[in-house]
């Protein structure tokens, strides 16, 4: 089962992958939280979600934190923190949490002074993005094998953790009948992935109830780093995803969180 699962060897080129139990109560649902970064050596994926989910009213069941590539997530947290602080210094932003992405960030022709700041995050971002896709594929294989039993599963993640979830859903959808509807609900916040209606429609096939795209139009990190490194205007964490299904997609939901979060760094702070 999930509590006893430990990756006994390197699997799919991952160094770290396990389910850490947060809370257990009577009921069928299984909720899995997937973190997008960690702050320091004392921080953990369990710590992120323990604060957010332990006392949250729900329908009972078990809540887990997905522990994945903890060292890479700590590196990601450090470079994100350094990046935002450097941005604040360079552009005179007095409150980092309320930094607003200006109109220039909506263009690929981003000023060189801003692009220069991305050098400090480039390699860590690229590696974490690669590992997130591998972790998502591995999570999909475990869920398809019913490591959770025949129980309804909710996945929730932010940042790179949300990318893990999208990759998981995509791989499940590729499995055909074996993967369809394995996940009941998936909530993706600030997802660093393209806002492709076709891709999200495909991922939604693995969800029997809801696939939620939570986005923030003033997300500094996605506005600069993702667009610059992936050469794309369209980022799910910055905008609504438009379904390409005739008549729309009843599973896919978009929620504009711009009034509630001040950017990428703020998702974690607002979890509890």
Secondary structure, DSSP 8 states (H G I E B T S, - for coil): -TTT-B--S-BTTBS-EEEEEEEE-SSS-EEEEE-S---STT--HHHHHHHHHTT---SSSEEEEEEE-HHHHHHHHHHHHHHHHHHHHHHT-S-GGG----GGGGSS---HHHHGGGGGTHHHHHHHHHHHHHHHHHHHHHHHTTTT-S--EEEEEETHHHHHHHHHHHHHHHTGGGTTT-EEEEEEES--SB--HHHHHHHHTTEEEEEEEEE-TT-HHIIIIIHHHHT-S-BGGGS-----STT--SSEEEEE-TTT--STTHHHHT--
